[in-house]
């Protein structure tokens, strides 16, 4: 069994390669890289791994001959180019390479939920087009649809190391829970994390023939998670529960609770009797803070 992963440098791809190399079936694994220096050193040691040069956006550079399965995904585009057109080109290139190979029996495409819609889903349109193109192949096609990767929170590593440590999120409301899968599933299970997706792809890439193609699989984690869950988990992992000295934590919490709903001073906080209202807005305040921080650089 020989499995090719293209592109090989994506986070999910790395997890898939690692899972394949650790599998008891010991498949041969090929990673496709535009720059061979991008191939992790840890993959160069196992005898079952081969790094080859190729570009998913360059049809001529892709060669899958001798491979039994392909694991692929659409890499993100942050250069301002037409990401929808890029996705179509990428999927068409993979499709043609599969046809030329004469050996590929299965294609596993890492997609996302919402791809059944061609409009109203933002950049997910890219995955929609890719699925439509790849599902036309004569071989088995597996479409792995996840919602949100746990590894998307990796940016918090930097902010948690900042001085002072902090955490931010673009997801809201903070208490809204949604499915979060890790990018590696254990190869013999369907438990979901980037390892969940990678493990599942590995398992599907070397599994028995499908009864129906394309096969669509939706990935979820053990339970839905909110931004507050994510924040709490980072605190548990980093053991940075509070930047305050221990003797101040209880009093700080008590003070904070006073002006929250049903708190001790909530009522008077919203009573404007004998109050003077300033004219400076939040924009004014933040603008001033920004200017001062720029001067301090």
C-alpha positions in Angstrom: 0.0 0.0 0.0 1.4 3.4 -1.1 -0.3 6.6 0.0 0.6 10.1 -1.3 -0.3 13.2 0.7 -0.6 16.5 -1.2 0.3 19.1 -0.2 2.6 17.6 2.4 3.3 20.8 4.4 -0.2 21.6 5.7 -0.8 20.9 9.4 -3.3 18.2 8.7 -1.0 16.7 6.1 1.8 16.4 8.6 -0.5 14.7 11.1 -1.7 12.3 8.4 1.8 11.4 7.4 2.8 10.8 11.0 -0.3 8.6 11.6 0.4 6.6 8.4 4.0 6.0 9.4 3.0 4.8 12.8 0.3 2.4 11.5 0.8 -1.3 11.9 0.0 -1.9 8.2 3.3 0.0 7.5 2.1 1.7 4.2 4.7 3.5 2.1 4.0 7.3 2.4 4.9 10.1 -0.1 4.7 13.7 0.8 4.5 16.4 -1.9 6.4 19.7 -1.2 7.0 22.7 -3.3 10.3 23.1 -1.4 11.8 19.8 -0.2 13.4 21.6 2.7 9.8 21.9 4.1 9.7 18.1 4.7 10.1 17.6 8.5 13.3 15.9 9.5 11.3 13.5 11.7 9.8 12.1 8.5 13.1 11.6 6.7 14.3 8.9 9.1 11.6 6.2 8.6 12.3 4.0 5.6 8.7 4.1 4.6 8.6 7.9 3.8 9.6 9.7 0.6 9.5 13.4 0.0 9.0 14.5 -3.6 8.9 17.9 -5.2 5.6 19.1 -6.6 3.1 22.0 -6.5 -0.6 21.4 -6.2 -1.2 24.5 -8.4 1.0 23.1 -11.1 -0.6 20.2 -13.0 2.6 19.1 -14.7 4.5 18.7 -11.4 2.0 16.2 -9.9 2.6 12.5 -10.4 0.7 9.8 -8.6 1.8 6.7 -10.6 2.3 3.7 -8.3 0.2 5.2 -5.5 -2.9 3.4 -4.2 -4.5 6.3 -2.4 -4.3 10.1 -2.3 -5.0 12.3 0.8 -5.4 16.0 -0.3 -6.8 19.3 0.9 -7.0 22.9 -0.3 -4.3 25.0 1.3 -5.4 28.5 2.4 -4.6 31.6 0.3 -3.6 34.8 2.1 -2.0 36.6 -0.8 -5.1 38.4 -2.0 -5.6 36.2 -5.1 -8.9 34.6 -6.1 -9.1 31.7 -3.7 -12.2 30.2 -5.4 -10.3 30.0 -8.8 -7.3 28.5 -7.0 -9.5 25.8 -5.4 -10.9 24.8 -8.7 -7.5 24.7 -10.3 -6.1 22.6 -7.4 -8.9 20.1 -7.5 -8.7 19.8 -11.3 -4.9 19.2 -11.1 -5.4 16.5 -8.5 -8.2 14.9 -10.5 -6.0 14.8 -13.7 -3.1 13.4 -11.8 -5.3 10.6 -10.4 -6.5 9.8 -13.9 -3.0 9.7 -15.3 -1.7 7.4 -12.6 -3.8 4.4 -13.5 -3.2 3.1 -10.0 -5.0 5.3 -7.5 -8.0 3.5 -6.0 -9.1 6.1 -3.4 -9.0 9.8 -2.9 -9.6 11.3 0.6 -10.4 15.1 0.5 -10.3 17.1 3.7 -13.3 19.4 3.4 -15.6 21.2 5.9 -19.2 21.4 6.9 -21.4 23.7 4.9 -19.9 22.7 1.5 -23.3 21.6 0.2 -24.1 25.3 -0.3 -22.6 27.1 -3.3 -23.3 30.6 -1.9 -23.7 32.3 1.5 -20.8 30.4 3.1 -17.9 32.6 2.4 -14.6 30.9 1.6 -16.2 27.5 2.1 -17.2 28.0 -1.6 -13.7 26.8 -2.4 -14.4 23.4 -0.8 -17.8 23.2 -2.5 -16.2 23.5 -5.9 -13.4 21.0 -5.0 -15.9 18.4 -3.9 -17.9 18.8 -7.1 -14.8 18.2 -9.1 -13.3 15.3 -7.2 -16.5 13.4 -6.8 -16.5 12.8 -10.5 -13.5 10.5 -10.3 -14.0 6.8 -11.2 -12.2 5.7 -8.0 -13.5 5.7 -4.4 -13.8 9.3 -3.1 -14.1 10.1 0.6 -15.1 13.6 1.7 -14.2 14.4 5.3 -16.2 17.4 6.6 -15.1 19.0 9.8 -16.4 22.2 11.4 -13.7 23.8 13.4 -10.2 22.6 14.2 -8.9 22.6 17.8 -5.5 23.6 16.4 -7.0 26.9 15.1 -6.4 28.1 18.7 -2.7 27.7 18.3 -2.4 31.5 18.0 -3.1 31.6 21.8 0.3 30.1 22.4 1.8 33.5 21.5 -0.6 35.6 23.4 -0.4 33.4 26.4 3.4 34.0 26.5 3.0 37.8 26.1 3.5 40.2 28.9 0.9 40.3 30.3 -0.6 37.0 29.1 -3.9 37.4 27.3 -6.4 35.4 25.3 -8.7 36.6 22.5 -11.3 35.1 20.1 -13.0 36.1 16.9 -15.9 33.7 17.8 -18.9 35.0 19.6 -21.0 34.7 21.7 -18.5 33.4 24.2 -20.9 30.8 25.6 -22.0 29.5 22.2 -20.8 25.9 21.8 -19.8 24.4 18.4 -18.1 21.2 17.2 -14.3 21.2 17.4 -12.3 18.4 16.0 -8.6 17.8 16.3 -6.7 17.5 13.0 -5.6 13.2 14.1 -7.9 10.3 14.8 -6.4 7.1 16.0 -6.2 5.0 12.9 -8.5 2.3 14.2 -11.2 4.6 15.6 -13.4 7.5 14.6 -12.8 9.5 17.8 -12.2 13.0 16.7 -8.7 16.0 16.9 -5.8 18.1 13.4 -4.9 14.5 14.6 -8.5 13.3 14.5 -8.9 14.3 10.8 -5.5 13.0 9.9 -6.0 9.6 11.6 -9.4 9.2 9.9 -8.0 10.1 6.5 -5.2 7.6 7.1 -7.7 4.9 8.1 -9.9 5.7 5.1 -7.0 5.9 2.7 -6.0 2.3 3.4 -9.4 0.8 4.1 -11.7 -1.7 2.2 -13.4 -0.6 -1.0 -16.4 1.6 -0.6 -20.0 0.4 -1.1 -20.9 3.9 -2.3 -18.8 6.8 -3.7 -18.5 9.5 -2.7 -18.7 8.7 1.0 -19.3 11.8 3.2 -18.1 11.7 6.8 -18.8 14.5 9.3 -16.3 14.9 12.1 -17.1 16.1 15.6 -15.1 16.1 18.8 -16.1 14.4 22.0 -18.4 17.3 22.8 -19.2 20.8 21.5 -17.0 23.6 23.0 -17.4 27.3 23.6 -14.8 30.1 23.7 -15.1 30.0 27.5 -14.3 26.3 27.4 -11.3 27.0 25.3 -10.1 29.8 27.6 -10.5 27.6 30.7 -8.6 24.8 29.0 -5.7 27.0 28.2 -5.5 28.1 31.8 -5.5 24.4 32.9 -2.7 23.5 30.5 -0.5 26.6 31.2 -1.2 26.7 35.0 -1.6 30.5 34.6 -4.9 30.8 36.4 -4.4 34.5 37.4 -1.7 37.2 37.0 -2.7 38.4 40.5 -0.9 37.4 43.8 -2.8 34.7 45.6 -3.9 37.0 48.4 -5.7 39.3 46.0 -7.6 36.8 43.9 -10.6 36.3 46.2 -11.1 40.1 46.7 -10.7 40.8 43.0 -13.4 38.2 42.1 -15.7 39.6 44.8 -15.2 43.1 43.4 -15.9 42.0 39.9 -19.1 40.2 40.9 -20.5 43.4 42.4 -21.2 45.1 39.1 -22.3 42.0 37.2 -26.0 41.1 36.8 -27.6 40.8 40.3 -24.4 42.1 41.8 -24.3 44.4 44.9 -23.9 47.6 43.0 -25.6 46.8 39.7 -28.7 48.9 40.5 -26.8 52.0 41.5 -24.4 51.6 38.7 -27.2 52.2 36.2 -28.9 55.0 38.2 -28.1 58.3 36.6 -29.4 60.4 39.5 -26.8 63.0 40.4 -24.6 61.6 37.8 -22.4 63.4 35.3 -21.9 61.8 31.9 -18.7 62.3 30.1 -18.6 62.9 26.4 -15.5 60.8 25.5 -16.5 57.6 23.6 -14.9 54.2 23.7 -13.4 55.1 20.3 -11.8 58.2 21.9 -10.3 56.2 24.7 -8.9 53.4 22.5 -7.6 55.9 20.0 -5.7 57.7 22.7 -4.3 54.4 24.1 -3.2 53.4 20.6 -1.4 56.7 20.0 0.4 56.5 23.3 1.5 52.9 22.7 2.8 53.9 19.3 4.9 56.7 20.8 6.3 54.3 23.4 7.8 52.0 20.7 
